Amino acid sequence: MSNENTLSVQALARKNVQELTPYQSARRLGGNGDVWLNANEYAIAPQFELTQQTFNRYPECQPARVINRYAAYAGVDPEQVLVSRGADEGIELLIRAFCEPGKDAILYCPPTYGMYSVSAETIGVEGRTVAAKADWSLDIPAIEAALDGVKLVYVCSPNNPTGNIIAPDEIRAVLEMTRGRAIVAVDEAYIEFCPQATVSGWLQEYPHLAILRTLSKAFALAGLRCGFTLANSDLIGLLMKVIAPYPLSTPVADIAAQALSPEGLAIMRQRVTEVTNNREWLIAELEKCACVEEAFASDTNYVLVRFSASSTVFKNLWDQGIILRDQNKQPGLSGCLRITIGTRAELQRVITALQPLPGATATTLNDNQNSPRKEHM
Ligand SMILES: *Cc1c(COP(=O)(O)O)cnc(C)c1O
């Protein structure tokens, strides 16, 4: 195609789309890795068989078995559950239902998950940020001061990539200040690793609370693309107005229902125990490595680690086929890499690769402060 034609297609796109940088998903950041610890996936594929073959028919928009099983699992009513193509679709549906492009804003607190800003940009809605405090707690007065024009606040708990639970008091403070003004979406993608921290019991009290969930993490089904939004039925009804007519294919609904069966839930809980044990082992081993400045505590299936020379560490492991997630560009996270909890053998390879690397020197400290990261987010 001629250059002229290509240019005119570019010019036809919406302005915010022209300016958009696509989400740097783990799969886009390829490499020749054989140890994938960059996307918070489970290391081993669970096995399923399809029980439904009615592919000539359109699927149910909200498959009843999936909704009922998820409601029972989450301890809410079926009319408080929406199922979607991953939690990522839930993030986007909320913006589409509540934010007027070019007028309203969403608010979130970096360092945090990247899709809030990407979805807002795609739709043409302002993404306003209020940085978390140095200890990663929410800056409640700063959030309150920034609420003008905000229709939607995202709170990620436990937070990705830092791994900490947001204190219930802080989530409550945000819910109180937004009454009648904005929706609060609490992203609980990792809640299975700390089930006591859920705010699902607060739905009665807060009509403007939405909770995001997923089968991608503790349920080991990132490839299925299945997530949930929990909220009161009025809010769910609004999301139903903007969701696609058939968001889940028949095989997805079939497998999701199986994953949410009593046996599926038991396997998920075993997996959580195994991942938690591996995580604590990894943290203890990391603390013995000279190149590690700090391995942060985590309530999830990943650990955030500050290195004395993170770009060297990242590249060194990359060259050995071990792919981590670079978090250097996030506010307050210079020198930090995120490591997904893989199998014990995979984590052993990480430790073996880290052990020979030196600790802080004048040069390596310099490396952290002065070399901007170009390729990896
Ligand atoms: C992984 C993740 C999601 C996305 O989940 P999907 O169901 O795979 O779309 C949402 N929020 C956070 C914080 C995540 O880490």
The ligand as a Gaussian input file, in Angstrom:
#p B3LYP/6-31G(d) Opt

LIG

0 1
 C       -4.391000      -9.855000      35.978000
 C       -5.141000      -8.701000      36.484000
 C       -6.391000      -8.354000      35.955000
 C       -6.923000      -8.930000      34.684000
 O       -7.532000     -10.105000      34.808000
 P       -8.137000     -10.820000      33.510000
 O       -9.319000     -11.505000      34.075000
 O       -7.080000     -11.760000      33.028000
 O       -8.506000      -9.777000      32.493000
 C       -7.090000      -7.305000      36.542000
 N       -6.576000      -6.636000      37.583000
 C       -5.377000      -6.932000      38.086000
 C       -4.861000      -6.156000      39.231000
 C       -4.612000      -7.962000      37.548000
 O       -3.394000      -8.199000      38.015000

